[in-house]
Amino acid sequence: MLPTNTVTLAVYLGVLPTIWYLWKKAYSLYTSPLLHLPGPHSPNKFYGHVRQMCSPTSGPITLQWLEDYGPTICTSWLFQLPSLWTADPTALTRILTSSKYIKPWEARMSAAQVIGNSVLIMEGEAHRNQRRILNPAFSPGQIRELTACMVHKALQLRKYWEAQLNGMDDWVTLNAADGLKKVTLDIIGLAGFGYDLEALSLDGKPNELCEAFGHIFGTAPPVSILRLFMAFVPQLDFFPDERTIKINEAMETMRRIGLQLIREKREAILAESSGKGSGSVGKHDVEGRDLLSLLIKANMASDLPDEQRLSEEEVLSQIPTFLIAGHETTSSSVSWCLFALTQAPAALATLRAELLAVPTDAPTMDELAALPYLDQVVRETMRLHTPMTFTLRVPTEDDVIPVGTPYTDRRGVVRHEIHIMKGNRIVIPVLALHRSKAVWGDDALEFRPERWQNPPEGLAASIPGVWSNQLAFLGGPRACIGYRFALTEMKAILFTIVRGFEFELAVPAEEIVPVGLMTRRTAVKSEAKKGAQLPLRMRPYRRT
């Protein structure tokens, strides 16, 4: 048995270096040079500005920050840690395109528990490898093949609403957000992995995978330190609440069905290859199939090095990723677009005239892309009503970030760069940037599709987005891989709704407010606890 003084010495040798390391790291973060930046006073010693930024009604607050302090400021993250909040396009170019900046652990840990090690979570070489294998599934040619599926389901939504209108010409109030949620679920189910979720079933009985998805992503919990802690150490959640229990059960259902889908598709691919007599799987043998089939096909390719192949768990994690990325943001975007059109009757009339001139109810991707005003309406919706309010990054090493708009620090010194330390949080305020008058002009808060008739100039032209000089789909190596899918899906749904129905808002415009954490959904102010709603008075459109 070791002497007591020996044990004590061993403890000191283990504990003291750990304490020293933690103190040194905390001290460096709390003395960050970001503290010299201008910025608002922290409203809470625990949450800092986090609750304000995560609030769905954060728009006016962040725009006030832009007006009062400029595009580059210091805000407080959890436990008063100084963080960088910047809407400066030059700074954002550096942050979004450099491999030095990754998603922080709190943004990855909670999501990883639901979607696993998917392309949304992974960093570094693992992320690049997943992107390489996923890229063929999201190519323009593949989206062109999937457009028919999107249009088919959009027409099914039309029939779904017509059934509720009973074929009458009288106005009937419907919750459009509910139908949009269902149609985007059905589209990603079929296009994503060849599985009909039957959310638009007229008998009102969606299948078990659809119900499981609803339990997992139906409502967002409030921001709290406890939930963040449990996300980091879920093993300590000894007494899970009812919501957590239902989520766990739903995740088991999703996993079981997902593994079954993967096995079935792998067997089908092998059978097809054997039927061709090749004996091996080629990357380009399967075309026009769902995204999951193409992913599995690419992952099985005989010329793919073994070290680059995804594990079954990595393939499985893409299923909830497809569901999230291909459903929530698109349904929210179309909801906001319909809301905006009810407030802009001239724009609605122009759009309807353009769409009615198309001689088919089932346009191709190329026919949708050839509609200029529809494209302008989508671009303006994604600018003014982008569903993603902000995103986070953290530097993996100390860095100096250039800015396009110089700022005056708290010492009165004009600065042309930002000194940031490893571990500092960076908040990219997507919605604030999209509504900034300094970037878009005095009419930045107006829904005006015509602004996209000519390419943006000035600061707007320098926004480092992968699409349309905005950050709706971010930019750089972590830009949304499915942005072409989402845009085509959005256009297909709008094409069908605007051609098929007259609609107007059933409540005063000021009653429509955003709800949600990172994704803004339309809701009714007096019924915000009910979640996403968009009450529209609707009736079939009759051509004269």
VENQUISUL-V408626 format. One record per residue. N is the residue number from 1. RES is the residue in three letters. SS is DSSP state (hx for helix, st for strand, lp for the rest). D_LAST is the distance of its C-alpha to the last C-alpha in Angstrom with 2 decimals. Layout:
n:N res:RES ss:SS d_last:D_LAST
n:N res:RES ss:SS d_last:D_LAST
This chain:
n:1 res:MET ss:lp d_last:96.72
n:2 res:LEU ss:lp d_last:95.78
n:3 res:PRO ss:lp d_last:97.52
n:4 res:THR ss:hx d_last:95.49
n:5 res:ASN ss:hx d_last:95.77
n:6 res:THR ss:hx d_last:94.44
n:7 res:VAL ss:hx d_last:91.35
n:8 res:THR ss:hx d_last:90.82
n:9 res:LEU ss:hx d_last:91.12
n:10 res:ALA ss:hx d_last:88.59
n:11 res:VAL ss:hx d_last:86.12
n:12 res:TYR ss:hx d_last:86.61
n:13 res:LEU ss:hx d_last:86.17
n:14 res:GLY ss:hx d_last:82.85
n:15 res:VAL ss:hx d_last:81.48
n:16 res:LEU ss:hx d_last:82.55
n:17 res:PRO ss:hx d_last:80.83
n:18 res:THR ss:hx d_last:77.62
n:19 res:ILE ss:hx d_last:77.80
n:20 res:TRP ss:hx d_last:78.63
n:21 res:TYR ss:hx d_last:75.65
n:22 res:LEU ss:hx d_last:73.17
n:23 res:TRP ss:hx d_last:74.63
n:24 res:LYS ss:hx d_last:74.53
n:25 res:LYS ss:hx d_last:70.91
n:26 res:ALA ss:hx d_last:69.83
n:27 res:TYR ss:hx d_last:71.90
n:28 res:SER ss:hx d_last:70.30
n:29 res:LEU ss:hx d_last:66.77
n:30 res:TYR ss:hx d_last:67.60
n:31 res:THR ss:lp d_last:69.25
n:32 res:SER ss:lp d_last:66.39
n:33 res:PRO ss:hx d_last:66.00
n:34 res:LEU ss:hx d_last:62.43
n:35 res:LEU ss:hx d_last:64.09
n:36 res:HIS ss:hx d_last:64.59
n:37 res:LEU ss:lp d_last:60.86
n:38 res:PRO ss:lp d_last:59.24
n:39 res:GLY ss:lp d_last:57.12
n:40 res:PRO ss:lp d_last:56.43
n:41 res:HIS ss:lp d_last:59.01
n:42 res:SER ss:lp d_last:58.80
n:43 res:PRO ss:lp d_last:57.64
n:44 res:ASN ss:lp d_last:59.31
n:45 res:LYS ss:lp d_last:62.52
n:46 res:PHE ss:lp d_last:61.27
n:47 res:TYR ss:lp d_last:57.57
n:48 res:GLY ss:lp d_last:57.71
n:49 res:HIS ss:lp d_last:54.19
n:50 res:VAL ss:hx d_last:52.83
n:51 res:ARG ss:hx d_last:51.21
n:52 res:GLN ss:hx d_last:49.54
n:53 res:MET ss:hx d_last:48.20
n:54 res:CYS ss:hx d_last:47.09
n:55 res:SER ss:lp d_last:45.31
n:56 res:PRO ss:lp d_last:41.50
n:57 res:THR ss:lp d_last:41.65
n:58 res:SER ss:lp d_last:43.96
n:59 res:GLY ss:hx d_last:41.52
n:60 res:PRO ss:hx d_last:42.87
n:61 res:ILE ss:hx d_last:46.45
n:62 res:THR ss:hx d_last:46.33
n:63 res:LEU ss:hx d_last:44.62
n:64 res:GLN ss:hx d_last:47.44
n:65 res:TRP ss:hx d_last:49.92
n:66 res:LEU ss:hx d_last:48.43
n:67 res:GLU ss:hx d_last:48.74
n:68 res:ASP ss:hx d_last:52.24
n:69 res:TYR ss:hx d_last:53.92
n:70 res:GLY ss:lp d_last:51.91
n:71 res:PRO ss:lp d_last:50.51
n:72 res:THR ss:st d_last:53.79
n:73 res:ILE ss:st d_last:55.49
n:74 res:CYS ss:st d_last:57.74
n:75 res:THR ss:st d_last:56.42
n:76 res:SER ss:st d_last:58.23
n:77 res:TRP ss:lp d_last:57.51
n:78 res:LEU ss:hx d_last:58.97
n:79 res:PHE ss:hx d_last:62.54
n:80 res:GLN ss:hx d_last:62.23
n:81 res:LEU ss:lp d_last:62.26
n:82 res:PRO ss:st d_last:61.18
n:83 res:SER ss:st d_last:57.98
n:84 res:LEU ss:st d_last:56.13
n:85 res:TRP ss:st d_last:52.62
n:86 res:THR ss:st d_last:51.20
n:87 res:ALA ss:lp d_last:47.92
n:88 res:ASP ss:lp d_last:49.73
n:89 res:PRO ss:hx d_last:48.05
n:90 res:THR ss:hx d_last:51.45
n:91 res:ALA ss:hx d_last:52.98
n:92 res:LEU ss:hx d_last:50.05
n:93 res:THR ss:hx d_last:50.40
n:94 res:ARG ss:hx d_last:53.99
n:95 res:ILE ss:hx d_last:53.29
n:96 res:LEU ss:hx d_last:50.41
n:97 res:THR ss:hx d_last:51.96
n:98 res:SER ss:lp d_last:55.60
n:99 res:SER ss:lp d_last:57.04
n:100 res:LYS ss:lp d_last:59.21
n:101 res:TYR ss:st d_last:56.42
n:102 res:ILE ss:st d_last:55.39
n:103 res:LYS ss:lp d_last:53.72
n:104 res:PRO ss:lp d_last:56.25
n:105 res:TRP ss:hx d_last:57.65
n:106 res:GLU ss:hx d_last:55.86
n:107 res:ALA ss:hx d_last:52.47
n:108 res:ARG ss:hx d_last:53.55
n:109 res:MET ss:hx d_last:55.69
n:110 res:SER ss:hx d_last:53.25
n:111 res:ALA ss:hx d_last:50.49
n:112 res:ALA ss:hx d_last:53.02
n:113 res:GLN ss:hx d_last:53.84
n:114 res:VAL ss:hx d_last:50.33
n:115 res:ILE ss:hx d_last:49.37
n:116 res:GLY ss:lp d_last:52.87
n:117 res:ASN ss:lp d_last:53.93
n:118 res:SER ss:lp d_last:50.55
n:119 res:VAL ss:lp d_last:49.33
n:120 res:LEU ss:lp d_last:48.17
n:121 res:ILE ss:lp d_last:51.75
n:122 res:MET ss:lp d_last:54.17
n:123 res:GLU ss:lp d_last:55.76
n:124 res:GLY ss:hx d_last:57.79
n:125 res:GLU ss:hx d_last:58.45
n:126 res:ALA ss:hx d_last:57.04
n:127 res:HIS ss:hx d_last:53.65
n:128 res:ARG ss:hx d_last:53.78
n:129 res:ASN ss:hx d_last:54.70
n:130 res:GLN ss:hx d_last:51.79
n:131 res:ARG ss:hx d_last:49.39
n:132 res:ARG ss:hx d_last:50.86
n:133 res:ILE ss:hx d_last:50.25
n:134 res:LEU ss:hx d_last:46.75
n:135 res:ASN ss:hx d_last:45.49
n:136 res:PRO ss:hx d_last:44.66
n:137 res:ALA ss:hx d_last:42.37
n:138 res:PHE ss:hx d_last:40.22
n:139 res:SER ss:lp d_last:40.21
n:140 res:PRO ss:hx d_last:37.02
n:141 res:GLY ss:hx d_last:37.47
n:142 res:GLN ss:hx d_last:37.70
n:143 res:ILE ss:hx d_last:34.60
n:144 res:ARG ss:hx d_last:32.73
n:145 res:GLU ss:hx d_last:33.94
n:146 res:LEU ss:hx d_last:32.92
n:147 res:THR ss:hx d_last:29.32
n:148 res:ALA ss:hx d_last:28.27
n:149 res:CYS ss:hx d_last:29.87
n:150 res:MET ss:hx d_last:28.02
n:151 res:VAL ss:hx d_last:24.58
n:152 res:HIS ss:hx d_last:25.65
n:153 res:LYS ss:hx d_last:26.62
n:154 res:ALA ss:hx d_last:23.53
n:155 res:LEU ss:hx d_last:21.48
n:156 res:GLN ss:hx d_last:24.11
n:157 res:LEU ss:hx d_last:23.49
n:158 res:ARG ss:hx d_last:19.81
n:159 res:LYS ss:hx d_last:21.13
n:160 res:TYR ss:hx d_last:23.81
n:161 res:TRP ss:hx d_last:21.51
n:162 res:GLU ss:hx d_last:19.19
n:163 res:ALA ss:hx d_last:22.48
n:164 res:GLN ss:hx d_last:23.33
n:165 res:LEU ss:hx d_last:20.05
n:166 res:ASN ss:lp d_last:20.84
n:167 res:GLY ss:lp d_last:17.34
n:168 res:MET ss:lp d_last:16.66
n:169 res:ASP ss:lp d_last:13.89
n:170 res:ASP ss:lp d_last:16.80
n:171 res:TRP ss:lp d_last:18.04
n:172 res:VAL ss:st d_last:20.95
n:173 res:THR ss:st d_last:23.47
n:174 res:LEU ss:st d_last:24.51
n:175 res:ASN ss:st d_last:27.15
n:176 res:ALA ss:hx d_last:25.26
n:177 res:ALA ss:hx d_last:28.65
n:178 res:ASP ss:hx d_last:29.87
n:179 res:GLY ss:hx d_last:27.14
n:180 res:LEU ss:hx d_last:27.55
n:181 res:LYS ss:hx d_last:31.29
n:182 res:LYS ss:hx d_last:30.95
n:183 res:VAL ss:hx d_last:28.69
n:184 res:THR ss:hx d_last:30.95
n:185 res:LEU ss:hx d_last:33.96
n:186 res:ASP ss:hx d_last:32.69
n:187 res:ILE ss:hx d_last:31.87
n:188 res:ILE ss:hx d_last:35.32
n:189 res:GLY ss:hx d_last:36.95
n:190 res:LEU ss:hx d_last:35.68
n:191 res:ALA ss:hx d_last:35.67
n:192 res:GLY ss:hx d_last:38.80
n:193 res:PHE ss:hx d_last:41.08
n:194 res:GLY ss:lp d_last:39.33
n:195 res:TYR ss:lp d_last:39.40
n:196 res:ASP ss:lp d_last:36.51
n:197 res:LEU ss:lp d_last:36.91
n:198 res:GLU ss:lp d_last:34.48
n:199 res:ALA ss:lp d_last:33.37
n:200 res:LEU ss:lp d_last:29.90
n:201 res:SER ss:lp d_last:31.59
n:202 res:LEU ss:lp d_last:29.88
n:203 res:ASP ss:lp d_last:33.38
n:204 res:GLY ss:lp d_last:34.13
n:205 res:LYS ss:lp d_last:37.25
n:206 res:PRO ss:lp d_last:37.39
n:207 res:ASN ss:lp d_last:40.47
n:208 res:GLU ss:hx d_last:43.66
n:209 res:LEU ss:hx d_last:42.99
n:210 res:CYS ss:hx d_last:39.75
n:211 res:GLU ss:hx d_last:41.72
n:212 res:ALA ss:hx d_last:44.54
n:213 res:PHE ss:hx d_last:42.30
n:214 res:GLY ss:hx d_last:40.92
n:215 res:HIS ss:hx d_last:44.50
n:216 res:ILE ss:hx d_last:45.52
n:217 res:PHE ss:hx d_last:42.67
n:218 res:GLY ss:lp d_last:41.08
n:219 res:THR ss:lp d_last:42.81
n:220 res:ALA ss:lp d_last:44.87
n:221 res:PRO ss:lp d_last:48.36
n:222 res:PRO ss:lp d_last:49.53
n:223 res:VAL ss:lp d_last:51.64
n:224 res:SER ss:lp d_last:55.34
n:225 res:ILE ss:hx d_last:58.63
n:226 res:LEU ss:hx d_last:59.39
n:227 res:ARG ss:hx d_last:56.26
n:228 res:LEU ss:hx d_last:56.96
n:229 res:PHE ss:hx d_last:60.55
n:230 res:MET ss:hx d_last:59.58
n:231 res:ALA ss:hx d_last:57.20
n:232 res:PHE ss:hx d_last:60.21
n:233 res:VAL ss:lp d_last:62.68
n:234 res:PRO ss:hx d_last:60.73
n:235 res:GLN ss:hx d_last:64.03
n:236 res:LEU ss:hx d_last:65.03
n:237 res:ASP ss:lp d_last:62.15
n:238 res:PHE ss:lp d_last:64.46
n:239 res:PHE ss:lp d_last:62.37
n:240 res:PRO ss:lp d_last:58.70
n:241 res:ASP ss:lp d_last:56.21
n:242 res:GLU ss:hx d_last:53.69
n:243 res:ARG ss:hx d_last:50.98
n:244 res:THR ss:hx d_last:53.38
n:245 res:ILE ss:hx d_last:54.41
n:246 res:LYS ss:hx d_last:50.84
n:247 res:ILE ss:hx d_last:50.14
n:248 res:ASN ss:hx d_last:53.29
n:249 res:GLU ss:hx d_last:52.36
n:250 res:ALA ss:hx d_last:48.85
n:251 res:MET ss:hx d_last:50.38
n:252 res:GLU ss:hx d_last:52.65
n:253 res:THR ss:hx d_last:49.70
n:254 res:MET ss:hx d_last:47.90
n:255 res:ARG ss:hx d_last:51.12
n:256 res:ARG ss:hx d_last:51.79
n:257 res:ILE ss:hx d_last:48.36
n:258 res:GLY ss:hx d_last:48.41
n:259 res:LEU ss:hx d_last:51.80
n:260 res:GLN ss:hx d_last:50.68
n:261 res:LEU ss:hx d_last:47.67
n:262 res:ILE ss:hx d_last:49.98
n:263 res:ARG ss:hx d_last:52.51
n:264 res:GLU ss:hx d_last:49.96
n:265 res:LYS ss:hx d_last:48.41
n:266 res:ARG ss:hx d_last:51.86
n:267 res:GLU ss:hx d_last:52.99
n:268 res:ALA ss:hx d_last:49.91
n:269 res:ILE ss:hx d_last:50.55
n:270 res:LEU ss:hx d_last:54.22
n:271 res:ALA ss:hx d_last:53.47
n:272 res:GLU ss:hx d_last:51.14
n:273 res:SER ss:hx d_last:53.78
n:274 res:SER ss:hx d_last:56.44
n:275 res:GLY ss:hx d_last:54.33
n:276 res:LYS ss:lp d_last:54.13
n:277 res:GLY ss:lp d_last:57.88
n:278 res:SER ss:lp d_last:57.85
n:279 res:GLY ss:lp d_last:59.63
n:280 res:SER ss:lp d_last:58.10
n:281 res:VAL ss:lp d_last:54.76
n:282 res:GLY ss:lp d_last:53.18
n:283 res:LYS ss:lp d_last:50.76
n:284 res:HIS ss:lp d_last:48.12
n:285 res:ASP ss:lp d_last:48.30
n:286 res:VAL ss:lp d_last:45.37
n:287 res:GLU ss:lp d_last:41.91
n:288 res:GLY ss:lp d_last:38.46
n:289 res:ARG ss:lp d_last:39.91
n:290 res:ASP ss:lp d_last:39.60
n:291 res:LEU ss:hx d_last:41.22
n:292 res:LEU ss:hx d_last:44.21
n:293 res:SER ss:hx d_last:45.07
n:294 res:LEU ss:hx d_last:45.10
n:295 res:LEU ss:hx d_last:47.22
n:296 res:ILE ss:hx d_last:49.71
n:297 res:LYS ss:hx d_last:49.79
n:298 res:ALA ss:hx d_last:50.58
n:299 res:ASN ss:hx d_last:53.17
n:300 res:MET ss:hx d_last:54.86
n:301 res:ALA ss:lp d_last:55.03
n:302 res:SER ss:lp d_last:58.53
n:303 res:ASP ss:lp d_last:58.81
n:304 res:LEU ss:lp d_last:58.07
n:305 res:PRO ss:lp d_last:61.33
n:306 res:ASP ss:hx d_last:62.29
n:307 res:GLU ss:hx d_last:62.56
n:308 res:GLN ss:hx d_last:58.88
n:309 res:ARG ss:lp d_last:57.59
n:310 res:LEU ss:lp d_last:55.85
n:311 res:SER ss:lp d_last:57.52
n:312 res:GLU ss:hx d_last:55.78
n:313 res:GLU ss:hx d_last:55.43
n:314 res:GLU ss:hx d_last:53.75
n:315 res:VAL ss:hx d_last:51.28
n:316 res:LEU ss:hx d_last:50.69
n:317 res:SER ss:hx d_last:50.03
n:318 res:GLN ss:hx d_last:47.00
n:319 res:ILE ss:hx d_last:45.08
n:320 res:PRO ss:hx d_last:44.78
n:321 res:THR ss:hx d_last:44.30
n:322 res:PHE ss:hx d_last:41.23
n:323 res:LEU ss:hx d_last:39.93
n:324 res:ILE ss:hx d_last:40.50
n:325 res:ALA ss:hx d_last:39.33
n:326 res:GLY ss:hx d_last:36.29
n:327 res:HIS ss:hx d_last:35.06
n:328 res:GLU ss:hx d_last:36.00
n:329 res:THR ss:hx d_last:35.14
n:330 res:THR ss:hx d_last:31.80
n:331 res:SER ss:hx d_last:30.51
n:332 res:SER ss:hx d_last:31.78
n:333 res:SER ss:hx d_last:30.20
n:334 res:VAL ss:hx d_last:26.68
n:335 res:SER ss:hx d_last:27.25
n:336 res:TRP ss:hx d_last:28.28
n:337 res:CYS ss:hx d_last:25.37
n:338 res:LEU ss:hx d_last:22.84
n:339 res:PHE ss:hx d_last:25.05
n:340 res:ALA ss:hx d_last:25.13
n:341 res:LEU ss:hx d_last:21.37
n:342 res:THR ss:hx d_last:21.13
n:343 res:GLN ss:lp d_last:23.64
n:344 res:ALA ss:lp d_last:21.99
n:345 res:PRO ss:hx d_last:18.41
n:346 res:ALA ss:hx d_last:18.44
n:347 res:ALA ss:hx d_last:19.57
n:348 res:LEU ss:hx d_last:16.95
n:349 res:ALA ss:hx d_last:14.12
n:350 res:THR ss:hx d_last:16.08
n:351 res:LEU ss:hx d_last:16.67
n:352 res:ARG ss:hx d_last:13.16
n:353 res:ALA ss:hx d_last:12.19
n:354 res:GLU ss:hx d_last:15.37
n:355 res:LEU ss:hx d_last:14.96
n:356 res:LEU ss:hx d_last:11.53
n:357 res:ALA ss:lp d_last:13.29
n:358 res:VAL ss:lp d_last:15.84
n:359 res:PRO ss:lp d_last:15.66
n:360 res:THR ss:lp d_last:17.30
n:361 res:ASP ss:lp d_last:17.42
n:362 res:ALA ss:lp d_last:21.16
n:363 res:PRO ss:lp d_last:22.11
n:364 res:THR ss:lp d_last:25.80
n:365 res:MET ss:hx d_last:27.78
n:366 res:ASP ss:hx d_last:27.85
n:367 res:GLU ss:hx d_last:24.07
n:368 res:LEU ss:hx d_last:23.80
n:369 res:ALA ss:hx d_last:26.65
n:370 res:ALA ss:lp d_last:24.95
n:371 res:LEU ss:lp d_last:22.21
n:372 res:PRO ss:hx d_last:23.99
n:373 res:TYR ss:hx d_last:21.98
n:374 res:LEU ss:hx d_last:21.96
n:375 res:ASP ss:hx d_last:25.69
n:376 res:GLN ss:hx d_last:26.17
n:377 res:VAL ss:hx d_last:24.52
n:378 res:VAL ss:hx d_last:26.83
n:379 res:ARG ss:hx d_last:29.83
n:380 res:GLU ss:hx d_last:29.33
n:381 res:THR ss:hx d_last:28.94
n:382 res:MET ss:hx d_last:32.13
n:383 res:ARG ss:hx d_last:33.89
n:384 res:LEU ss:hx d_last:33.11
n:385 res:HIS ss:lp d_last:32.79
n:386 res:THR ss:lp d_last:35.03
n:387 res:PRO ss:lp d_last:36.03
n:388 res:MET ss:st d_last:39.66
n:389 res:THR ss:lp d_last:41.54
n:390 res:PHE ss:lp d_last:44.79
n:391 res:THR ss:st d_last:47.05
n:392 res:LEU ss:st d_last:50.84
n:393 res:ARG ss:st d_last:53.48
n:394 res:VAL ss:st d_last:57.29
n:395 res:PRO ss:st d_last:59.74
n:396 res:THR ss:lp d_last:62.27
n:397 res:GLU ss:lp d_last:64.73
n:398 res:ASP ss:lp d_last:65.42
n:399 res:ASP ss:st d_last:63.27
n:400 res:VAL ss:st d_last:62.49
n:401 res:ILE ss:st d_last:58.80
n:402 res:PRO ss:st d_last:57.91
n:403 res:VAL ss:st d_last:55.44
n:404 res:GLY ss:st d_last:53.36
n:405 res:THR ss:st d_last:53.61
n:406 res:PRO ss:st d_last:57.28
n:407 res:TYR ss:st d_last:58.12
n:408 res:THR ss:st d_last:61.12
n:409 res:ASP ss:lp d_last:62.89
n:410 res:ARG ss:lp d_last:64.71
n:411 res:ARG ss:lp d_last:67.86
n:412 res:GLY ss:lp d_last:66.21
n:413 res:VAL ss:lp d_last:66.22
n:414 res:VAL ss:st d_last:63.26
n:415 res:ARG ss:st d_last:62.29
n:416 res:HIS ss:st d_last:60.41
n:417 res:GLU ss:st d_last:60.54
n:418 res:ILE ss:st d_last:60.54
n:419 res:HIS ss:st d_last:63.52
n:420 res:ILE ss:st d_last:62.51
n:421 res:MET ss:lp d_last:64.69
n:422 res:LYS ss:lp d_last:64.31
n:423 res:GLY ss:lp d_last:62.64
n:424 res:ASN ss:lp d_last:60.84
n:425 res:ARG ss:st d_last:57.28
n:426 res:ILE ss:st d_last:54.45
n:427 res:VAL ss:st d_last:51.15
n:428 res:ILE ss:st d_last:48.19
n:429 res:PRO ss:lp d_last:45.70
n:430 res:VAL ss:hx d_last:42.42
n:431 res:LEU ss:hx d_last:40.18
n:432 res:ALA ss:hx d_last:42.50
n:433 res:LEU ss:hx d_last:42.55
n:434 res:HIS ss:hx d_last:38.76
n:435 res:ARG ss:lp d_last:38.62
n:436 res:SER ss:lp d_last:41.69
n:437 res:LYS ss:hx d_last:41.35
n:438 res:ALA ss:hx d_last:44.29
n:439 res:VAL ss:hx d_last:42.30
n:440 res:TRP ss:hx d_last:38.69
n:441 res:GLY ss:lp d_last:39.27
n:442 res:ASP ss:lp d_last:38.84
n:443 res:ASP ss:lp d_last:35.14
n:444 res:ALA ss:lp d_last:36.08
n:445 res:LEU ss:lp d_last:34.79
n:446 res:GLU ss:lp d_last:31.32
n:447 res:PHE ss:lp d_last:28.33
n:448 res:ARG ss:lp d_last:27.59
n:449 res:PRO ss:hx d_last:26.24
n:450 res:GLU ss:hx d_last:26.86
n:451 res:ARG ss:hx d_last:30.59
n:452 res:TRP ss:hx d_last:30.42
n:453 res:GLN ss:hx d_last:29.44
n:454 res:ASN ss:lp d_last:33.21
n:455 res:PRO ss:lp d_last:35.95
n:456 res:PRO ss:lp d_last:37.67
n:457 res:GLU ss:lp d_last:40.92
n:458 res:GLY ss:hx d_last:44.05
n:459 res:LEU ss:hx d_last:44.79
n:460 res:ALA ss:hx d_last:41.38
n:461 res:ALA ss:hx d_last:42.19
n:462 res:SER ss:hx d_last:45.34
n:463 res:ILE ss:lp d_last:43.90
n:464 res:PRO ss:lp d_last:45.20
n:465 res:GLY ss:lp d_last:42.12
n:466 res:VAL ss:lp d_last:41.31
n:467 res:TRP ss:st d_last:37.67
n:468 res:SER ss:lp d_last:35.99
n:469 res:ASN ss:lp d_last:38.98
n:470 res:GLN ss:st d_last:38.79
n:471 res:LEU ss:lp d_last:40.60
n:472 res:ALA ss:lp d_last:37.79
n:473 res:PHE ss:lp d_last:39.45
n:474 res:LEU ss:lp d_last:42.83
n:475 res:GLY ss:lp d_last:44.83
n:476 res:GLY ss:hx d_last:48.06
n:477 res:PRO ss:hx d_last:49.48
n:478 res:ARG ss:hx d_last:48.00
n:479 res:ALA ss:lp d_last:44.40
n:480 res:CYS ss:lp d_last:41.87
n:481 res:ILE ss:lp d_last:42.19
n:482 res:GLY ss:lp d_last:38.78
n:483 res:TYR ss:hx d_last:36.67
n:484 res:ARG ss:hx d_last:34.77
n:485 res:PHE ss:hx d_last:34.00
n:486 res:ALA ss:hx d_last:32.78
n:487 res:LEU ss:hx d_last:30.52
n:488 res:THR ss:hx d_last:28.91
n:489 res:GLU ss:hx d_last:28.51
n:490 res:MET ss:hx d_last:26.92
n:491 res:LYS ss:hx d_last:24.39
n:492 res:ALA ss:hx d_last:23.56
n:493 res:ILE ss:hx d_last:22.99
n:494 res:LEU ss:hx d_last:20.89
n:495 res:PHE ss:hx d_last:18.74
n:496 res:THR ss:hx d_last:18.01
n:497 res:ILE ss:hx d_last:17.65
n:498 res:VAL ss:hx d_last:15.36
n:499 res:ARG ss:hx d_last:12.91
n:500 res:GLY ss:hx d_last:13.35
n:501 res:PHE ss:st d_last:13.66
n:502 res:GLU ss:st d_last:13.27
n:503 res:PHE ss:st d_last:16.91
n:504 res:GLU ss:st d_last:19.42
n:505 res:LEU ss:st d_last:23.21
n:506 res:ALA ss:lp d_last:24.79
n:507 res:VAL ss:lp d_last:28.08
n:508 res:PRO ss:lp d_last:29.25
n:509 res:ALA ss:hx d_last:29.15
n:510 res:GLU ss:hx d_last:32.97
n:511 res:GLU ss:hx d_last:33.18
n:512 res:ILE ss:st d_last:31.99
n:513 res:VAL ss:st d_last:35.20
n:514 res:PRO ss:st d_last:36.47
n:515 res:VAL ss:st d_last:38.83
n:516 res:GLY ss:lp d_last:40.93
n:517 res:LEU ss:lp d_last:43.90
n:518 res:MET ss:lp d_last:43.17
n:519 res:THR ss:st d_last:39.46
n:520 res:ARG ss:lp d_last:37.23
n:521 res:ARG ss:st d_last:34.72
n:522 res:THR ss:st d_last:32.39
n:523 res:ALA ss:st d_last:33.91
n:524 res:VAL ss:st d_last:33.95
n:525 res:LYS ss:hx d_last:37.02
n:526 res:SER ss:hx d_last:38.21
n:527 res:GLU ss:hx d_last:37.86
n:528 res:ALA ss:hx d_last:38.99
n:529 res:LYS ss:hx d_last:41.40
n:530 res:LYS ss:hx d_last:38.57
n:531 res:GLY ss:lp d_last:37.70
n:532 res:ALA ss:lp d_last:34.32
n:533 res:GLN ss:lp d_last:31.41
n:534 res:LEU ss:lp d_last:27.98
n:535 res:PRO ss:st d_last:26.51
n:536 res:LEU ss:st d_last:22.74
n:537 res:ARG ss:st d_last:20.51
n:538 res:MET ss:st d_last:17.73
n:539 res:ARG ss:st d_last:14.87
n:540 res:PRO ss:st d_last:12.56
n:541 res:TYR ss:lp d_last:9.48
n:542 res:ARG ss:lp d_last:6.40
n:543 res:ARG ss:lp d_last:3.80
n:544 res:THR ss:lp d_last:0.00
